[in-house]
Amino acid sequence: MAQTSSASSLLRIDRPADGVRVADSTFIRLHLERKYGVDFDKNLSTIEKGFAWSVEKMLEDHLYWATVYWRWMVDSNFNKGPRNFFKPIPALIRPMIAASVRRGVRRTLYGHGLGRHSKVEIAILANRAIDALSSVLGDKPYLMGAQPCGADATAFAFVVGNLCSFFETPVRTHAEQKRNLVSYCDRLMREFYPNDTHVANLSNKKAA
């Protein structure tokens, strides 16, 4: 049976020849588990699976929007980051389109709730998520223990994204102080992306 999704998502599997169209990272994961008969959480107990899921949702439904805020609503970050998305648009209308999309992002942030707060308050909330993630990880090699699980894919993405030196944010500054998160990032980069030089040697940064 063809698996389809009408959701609008940048991350998707789109294979019309096979009748497969799956949007959203969670549904992509479920599709891969069903298709290939794998269970990314096979080493976790029922309670651990619930705990891992709650961490994923904290990152995807909370920290994600703080990351969006710092990249889209802060002029210096927007100008060197998201503004580049609009380069293919004709120069004459490019500023108008960029401004319109940016206003849409602002409305989305406000509708979510995070955008109703001040910049200082958003940093406080985001830093609490960083603190929570660091506490969950502790001194374990992976989020839930000795073996990676599905939540590590999400956690790793958010750790890398928030430690990215390209953007100046108070959340990055805070995350750099979490030695276990910095080490986690370095370790998983070496394990899964050994040839990627864009994010490397974060452990050499000063971490308290």
C-alpha positions in Angstrom: 0.0 0.0 0.0 1.3 3.4 -0.8 2.3 5.4 2.2 1.6 9.1 1.8 1.7 12.3 3.8 0.2 15.6 3.0 2.2 17.4 5.7 4.4 20.2 4.7 7.9 19.4 5.8 11.5 20.2 4.7 12.5 16.7 5.8 10.8 14.0 3.8 11.1 10.7 1.9 9.6 11.3 -1.6 9.7 8.3 -3.9 6.7 8.5 -6.3 7.7 5.5 -8.2 7.3 3.4 -5.1 4.2 5.2 -3.9 6.1 6.5 -0.8 5.9 10.0 0.5 6.7 10.5 4.1 7.2 13.8 5.8 8.4 14.6 9.3 11.4 13.0 11.0 9.3 10.9 13.4 7.2 9.4 10.6 10.3 8.8 8.5 11.7 6.9 11.4 8.5 4.8 11.8 8.5 4.1 8.1 12.1 2.9 8.2 11.5 0.7 11.2 8.5 -0.9 9.5 10.2 -1.2 6.1 13.4 -2.7 7.2 12.3 -4.5 10.4 14.5 -2.6 12.8 13.8 -1.1 16.2 16.1 1.8 17.1 14.9 1.4 20.8 15.3 -2.4 21.1 17.6 -2.1 24.0 15.3 0.1 26.0 12.7 -0.9 28.6 9.1 0.4 28.3 9.8 3.1 30.8 13.1 4.1 29.1 11.3 4.3 25.8 8.8 6.7 27.3 11.5 8.8 28.9 13.5 8.9 25.6 10.3 10.0 23.7 9.8 12.8 26.2 13.3 14.1 25.7 12.8 14.1 21.9 9.6 16.1 22.3 11.3 18.6 24.6 13.9 19.2 21.9 11.6 19.1 18.9 8.7 21.1 20.3 10.6 23.5 22.6 14.3 23.9 21.9 13.6 23.8 18.2 11.6 27.0 18.3 14.2 28.8 20.4 16.8 27.8 17.7 14.4 29.2 15.1 14.1 32.4 17.0 17.9 33.0 17.3 18.5 32.3 13.6 15.5 34.1 12.1 14.7 37.0 14.5 18.2 38.2 15.4 19.3 40.3 12.5 23.0 39.4 12.6 22.2 35.7 12.5 19.5 36.1 9.9 21.7 38.1 7.6 24.5 35.5 7.5 22.2 32.4 7.7 18.5 32.2 6.6 18.8 35.2 4.3 20.8 33.1 1.9 17.8 30.9 1.3 16.4 33.7 -0.8 19.3 34.1 -3.2 17.6 32.2 -6.0 14.8 34.8 -6.0 15.1 37.7 -8.5 16.9 40.6 -6.8 14.1 43.1 -7.4 11.6 41.2 -5.2 14.0 39.3 -3.0 13.9 41.8 0.0 10.1 41.8 -0.1 9.8 38.0 -0.1 12.4 37.6 2.6 10.6 40.2 4.8 7.3 38.5 4.2 8.6 35.0 5.1 10.4 36.4 8.2 7.1 38.0 9.3 5.5 34.6 8.9 8.1 33.0 11.1 7.5 35.6 13.7 3.8 34.9 13.6 4.5 31.2 14.0 6.7 31.8 16.9 4.1 33.9 18.5 1.4 31.3 17.9 3.6 28.6 19.4 4.0 30.7 22.5 7.7 31.1 22.7 7.7 34.2 20.6 5.5 36.0 23.2 8.5 36.2 25.5 11.4 38.6 25.6 14.8 37.7 24.2 16.1 37.2 27.8 13.2 35.0 28.7 13.7 32.9 25.5 17.3 32.3 26.4 16.3 31.2 30.0 13.8 28.7 28.6 16.2 27.3 26.0 19.0 27.1 28.5 16.8 25.0 30.8 16.4 22.5 27.9 20.1 22.4 27.5 20.5 21.8 31.3 17.9 19.0 31.2 19.6 17.3 28.2 23.0 17.5 29.9 21.5 16.0 33.1 19.8 13.2 31.2 23.1 12.4 29.3 25.2 12.5 32.4 28.4 10.5 31.9 26.8 7.9 29.6 28.2 7.5 26.1 24.7 7.8 24.6 21.5 9.4 25.8 20.0 6.3 27.4 23.1 4.2 28.1 25.8 2.1 26.4 24.0 1.8 23.1 22.5 4.5 20.8 18.8 4.7 20.5 16.3 6.7 18.3 16.4 9.7 20.6 20.2 10.0 20.0 19.5 11.0 16.4 17.4 13.9 17.7 19.6 14.9 20.6 22.7 14.8 18.5 21.1 17.1 15.8 20.2 19.6 18.5 23.5 19.5 20.2 25.4 20.1 16.9 23.0 22.8 15.9 23.2 24.7 19.1 27.0 24.4 19.4 27.4 25.7 15.8 30.0 28.5 16.0 28.5 30.2 12.9 25.7 31.7 14.9 26.1 33.9 18.0 23.5 32.9 20.6 23.4 32.8 24.4 22.2 29.2 24.0 25.4 28.3 22.2 27.5 30.0 25.0 25.6 28.0 27.6 25.9 24.7 25.8 29.6 25.2 25.4 29.8 25.1 29.2 28.3 21.6 29.3 31.4 19.4 28.9 29.4 16.2 28.5 27.4 17.7 25.6 30.5 18.9 23.9 32.1 15.5 24.3 28.9 13.8 23.1 28.9 15.9 20.0 32.6 15.2 19.2 32.2 11.5 19.9 29.1 11.0 17.7 30.7 13.2 14.9 33.7 10.8 14.9 31.5 7.7 15.0 28.9 8.7 12.4 30.5 11.5 10.3 34.3 10.8 10.5 34.9 12.8 7.2 32.9 15.9 8.1 35.2 18.8 9.0 32.5 21.4 9.5 32.0 20.4 13.2 35.2 19.1 14.8 37.3 19.4 17.9 34.6 21.1 20.0 36.2 19.5 23.0 39.1 21.9 22.5 36.8 24.7 23.4 36.8 25.9 27.0 34.1 24.0 28.8 33.5 24.4 32.5 
